[in-house]
């Protein structure tokens, strides 16, 4: 499987604001996180409409990160800003808190939300540190996973090194969790009631790599994006990695690595410009009729980098859901 080269990238759309997370669907178009409002809907005909907050909230308070489409058409927004919580918005534009507290804990910062085929919502909370930048280091592991199943919400696992995106394996048996500053991918077996089994280390990453987003392809490969190094890996089912794309700035990576080895990264370091072509690859989503078009979410670009994948992606649970 050949590595994707920078000159194989295309850039589509424009005017996006921190497009960290992307959802592709069969017929409802695309949904993109949009700072600080909520979600930008790009319809199949190319028309656009913003859904979310219209109360003038600041980006510091409301930072849309992961997004999810529910079976009933609601959009869920993970707010990694100081207000925290999971927010919901419907097609009429009504945006309100959905889940702000679980087991006495204020949900901050909520990093990601994932809807599964049972209509459950898996929620990753990166840390208990306030502000979250205090957890940009290797010796803090207080992130956790919340499961909402329609009856209520509960914490199903904790102790992660900055919980980022989480994904279900193609057979629905495992939950894969990207730990950004733990520099690893963990996985846990899912029981029928949603409880999680013993944690396993699926893979560990090395210098310059900070796993952020992830998704599965139709062959069971797990694609993982790394901020800072601007790399994309594809992991085999046994955890063996293959580097699929790289646009790294050696000097920037060295600076980040030095900080990580000492007191941890700062906001200024983490969000400094990275790469010659791309700027902090944060997520990946497959779409198109053949599921071979890969779209990349980023932290600092105003468009979608995209490429043709050598293998098709897995259709997500929300693929045929309407909005």
C-alpha positions, 0 to 999 in steps of 0.5 A: 500500500503506497504512501500518499504524497502531498501532491496527491492532495486536493483542497475543497471548500473554503471559509471554514473555521477550525474544521476539526471534525467531519461527518460524511453521509449517503444523501444528507451531505457533509457536516463540519464543526465550525468555531464558535457557532456549532456545525456547518452543513454542506448540502449535496448541492453545495449550499451551506447553513450554520447550526448552533449558538447565535448568542454571541458566545466566545470561542473560549467558552464554546469550542465545537470539536467532535460532532455526531448525527443521531438517528432522529436527526439531531446533531450532537456537539462536543464542547471543548470550551470552558462551558463544556458539555455535550450540546444538541442542535436540530434542523430548526436551529434550536441549540441547547445543552444535552448533557453537562454533568455525569456522576457529579462531574462537570463535563469539561473538556468534551473532546468527541462524541460518537453515535453507534448503530444502537443510538447510544452516544460514546463521549470522550472527556479529555481531562479533569484539568482546568484549563485543559492545557494543563494536561498537555503532558505525559504524566497526567492521565485523568481522561474518561469515557462516558456512555449515554444509552437513552436511559441515562449516562455513566462513566464507563472507563477513566484514567486515559492520557488525554482522551481524544477520538474513540471508535467502535471496531467494524464488528462492534466488539471493541472500543478504540480510544486515542490517547493524545498525550499518553501517545497510545491507542487503547482498546476495550471489549464492549459488553452487551450493556455497554460496560467495558472490559479490561483495557489493552494497549493496541499500539504506542506511538513515538517521537513527534506523534500525538494521536488525535482522530481515527476511523476504520476502513472496510478491511479493518485497518485503523487510520489515525491522524497525528497533530504536530507531526502531521502524519497519518498512520494505518494500523493493521488489526495486530497493531502494526503501523504503516505510515500513509502520509507525512508533512512534518516540520522537523524543527517544530517537532523537535521543539514540541518534543523537548517541551513534552519531555519537560513540563509539557506542551503549551497552547502556543506550542501545540497550536503553532504552524506545522507542516509545509502543506497541512496544518495539524491533521486532527481527523479523517473521514471517508465518503463518496459513493465508493467510500474511497474519498478521504477528508481531513479535519484540521485545527488551523486550515479553512478548507478540506484537504482530501485524497483518494484512499487505496482502500474504502472506508467503513460506512459509519452508523450514521451513513443513511440517517437523515437530518 
